[in-house]
Amino acid sequence: MTLSQGEQQRIDKIWTKGQFLSVCEHLHNGNGEHAFIIGFREKSGIVKYQRSKSKRVGVAASWAWASLNESTKSQIAIGFYSQNRFQKSRWGAIDFDSHDGDTDRARNYAEAAFHLLLQIPDIYIILETTGSSQGWHIFVIRKDFWPCDEWIKLLKVIVEKIGAKIEPGICEIFPPDSCRGTYGKPLRAPGTFNPKGGFSEIVFQNIDPIFSLYHATPLSCNQQSDAFLQLHDIKEQVCSLSTPPALSEGLKGMIDSLSSESRIVRVGSR
């Protein structure tokens, strides 16, 4: 498939609202209910992206879905951070920009990277345009968390193989290999409103297995996310204790088991 042959579709034509919320839940990486960004355009035309101060992630995700209707009074985009505080992520992404007007370069890079990523097992892909900016996003998604260092290695290999260079305005990767901080760098969610103009549109996606992880309305609460993070904190404390090796290993094993059960309850009970 060449990208010129791919049919671009808005997400409200191929996903239900529940599926979109499931994507948001997955990309949120188990972060706190205010650890995401909102993008909007002020009345003056100035575009702003900022971390949420009062809106909870579930409310903002629903608002972002409603913003697909161009008659919505105040349209917003929602974006998610590319890592959590454990330096892990369920997703990585490559952003090919054409800020200098070279749309052919952005499209050719995106096409080459897309075909390479299709050959990798156990990952799922969303390929999209970025709206009026005429760039491309490739979301690379796993069912489970993966260390950010591994994401960075993978994405840098892909960028190198297609002959691109990582630099602002041309090609960026998420998680980034610089300016990591606690949450890394955020990226606007697939298919959402672009405050600079237009909407992202999906060219390819194969993420049905991700939808199957979420059996009910996602993002209704963060209790399981909080419990999961607390278990990790407890495990770190156990690792630092001066306890007999057998007891320490037993405690860590019990915590890992509880963490696994927490993830199962979390996605299956909503």
N, C-alpha and C positions, 0 to 999 in steps of 0.2 A: 504493500500500500504506500503510495506517495501522499504527502499531506495535501497536495492540490486535489487529490481524488477523494479525500476524506470528507464526509458530510459533517458539518458543524451543527451541533444541536444545543439548545438551551437546556439546562438541567431540569426545568419543570416540564419538559417534553419527554424526558427519559427516566426521571426519578420521581418517586412520591416525596411528599414532605418528610414522612417518617424515614425514608432512605437517606435523604439529605441530612437529617438530624443524626442519623447513625454515623455518617461520614464525619460530621463535626465532632461527635463523641470520640471517635477513633483518633482523629487528628489532634484532639485536645491534649493527648498524652498523659491523662490523669492529673493534670495541673489544677490549681485552685480555681474556684468559680469566677474569679476576676482576672485570672492569668490568661488573657487573650487580648486581641486588639480589635478596635472598631475603626473603619474607614468611612469618611463622609465628605461631602462637598458643602462648604458654607454658602450662604446667600451671595457672598461676594465672589464666589467661584473658586476660592482657595480650597485645595484638597488637603485633608488632614487625616493622619492615622495616629491613634493614641490608645494606650492601654485602658481597658474599662475601669471606671472608677465606682460606678454604682450598679450598672446592669450585670445581671448574672448571665453565665454562658448560655443557659437554656433559653432565656428570654431573648438574648441577642441573636442566637441562631434562628429562632422563629422569625424575628424581625428581618434578618437577612433573607430568609425565604420569602417573606411578604414583599421585600424590596424588588423581587423579580417582576412584580407588577409595576409598570412604569407610572401608574397613577397614584402609587403610594406617596403620601405627602413628604415623608422624610426617608429617603433611601439610605441604607447603610451596607457596608461590606463587613464581614467578619473574617478575622485571620487568627492563625494559631502558631504558637511557638514551636520551634523545631527540636526541642528537647525538654526534658523535665529536670528536676534538681538532682536526679541520680545519673545525669548525663546519658540518658537513654531516650529513644524515640521509636514510635511505630512507623515513622515515615521519613523519607528524604525527598528532595526535589531539586530540579534544575530549572533555572529561569533564564531564558534566552531573550534578551531585549533588542530593540531596534531604535534606541533613542536617537541615533545618528541618521535614521532614515533608511538603513540597510535592512529592509524586510526580508530580502532573499537570503542574506546570511543567517538571520535568526531562524527562518524556516528550514534551511538546509541543515543547520546544526541540530535543530529539534528532530528532524526526520532521521538523521544518522544516529543520534542518541537513543531515540525510540526503538529502532530496530535492534540495537545492541542490547537494550534492557529487556526486550521481549525474549531473549535467549536465556535469561537468568531464571532458574526455578525458584518457587516459593515467594515470589513477589507479585504484586498486582499494580496495575498502571492506570493512571488517568492522564491523558494528553489533551491539552486545551489551549485555545487561543486566549489572549488576555484583554480583549476588548479593543477600544480605539487605539491603544498603544501599539497594536500589531506585533506583540511579542508572543512567546510560547512558554507554557509551564508543563513540565512533566513531573507528576507526583508518583513516587515509588513507595509502595505501601506493603507492610508486612502485617500478619495477624498479631504478632507478639512484639515486645520491645527488643530493640537491638542497640548495642552501645554506639554512641555518636561517633566515636573514632572509626568504627567499622563502616558506618554510613559515609563518612568523609572519604575513607579510602576507596570505597566503591565508586562514588560519584566523581572523584578526581581521576580515576582510571578511565571512566567513560568519557569525561571531558578531554583527556589526553588523547584517547583513541580517535576521536572525531576531529582532532586538530584545533580545538578551541583553547582559549585561555580564560582563566577565571579573573575577571575584572569588571568593576561596576559599569553598567550600561551595555554590556555585551553578554556576559555569562556569570551567573552567581549560583552557588550551591547552598542547600539547606539540609542539615545544619552547616553553618559556615566553619571554616577552619581558623577563623580569627574572630575576635570580639564575641566570644562565646557567652560569658556571663552565666547567670543562673538558668535562663530559659533559651538561650540562643537567639536566633533572628526569626521573626515571624513572617508568614506568607499568607496572603489572602486565600480563603477557602475556594475550592473548585467551583466554577460555574456562577460565581457571585457577581454582584454589581461592582463595576469599576468606577470609583469616584472621578477618575480622569475622563471617563466617557465609555458608554456601552456596557456590555456584560461579557464575561468569559463564556466561551462556548466549548462544549466537549466534542472532540474529534474521535477519541477512542477511550474506552474504559472496559475493564474486565474484573470489577471489584465485587461481583455478586457474592463470593465467599466471605467478604467483609460484612455485607448486610446480614448474612446468616448468623453472625455472632450476636446480633442484637434482636431480641425477640419481642421487645415491647418498646414503648416510647422512651428513647434515651434522654440523657441530660435532665431528668426530672429531679435528681438530687445528686449530691457528691459524697454521701456517707460512705459508700464502699470505697471510693477513691481515697478518702481520708484514712479509712481503716488500712488500706493497702500501704499507704505511705508510712503510717504509724508502725506497721509491722517491720518495714525496712529499717526504721529508726531503732526499734528494739533489737533487731538482728545486729546492727552495728554496735550497739551497747554490749551485747553478749560477746561479740568478737573481742572487745576490749577488756573483758573481765578476766581476772586471774582464777579461772575455774579449771578443774581437771579436764584434759582433752576429750575424754569420752562424754562427760556431761555437757561440755560446750558444743560438741558436734551434735549431740542428741537434741539440745535446745534449738540449734540452728536448723536442724532437720524438721522439727515440729513447726517452726516459724515459716519455713519454705512451704510446708504442706498447707498451713493456714492461708498463706499468700495465694497459693493456687486456688484454694476453695473460694477465697474472696473474689478473685477475678471471675470465676464461674458464676457465682451468685450475682455479681455486678451486671454482667451482660445478659443473664437469663431471667432476671426478675423484674425487668422494667417494661 
